[in-house]
Amino acid sequence: MLVNKNADFREFIDTINGDIQTNDKRRIALQYYDKVLDDESLDRYLSEKGLRG
């Protein structure tokens, strides 16, 4: 499994599991998660990265 082969991924999964188990939204380690973009920001991001088809 990937969690056994990749230490960074294992740490990420452990963090998520800890967040889920405590059920405390303030504890969630936001630095591990991507920023959520609104529609306008997502469109701009995709255009800047050349990902528009």
C-alpha positions, 0 to 999 in steps of 0.5 A: 500500500502507498501508506507503507511506501511513502512517509509523506503520504503516511503522515498525511493520512495519519493527520486526516485520521486524527482530524476525523477521530477527534471530530474537532473542526478547530483541530483540522490541520489546514496546511495539509489541505488545498485551498477551496476556490470559488468559480471565478478563482477556479476559472482564473487558475485553470486559464493561468495554468493553460488547463482550459480545453 
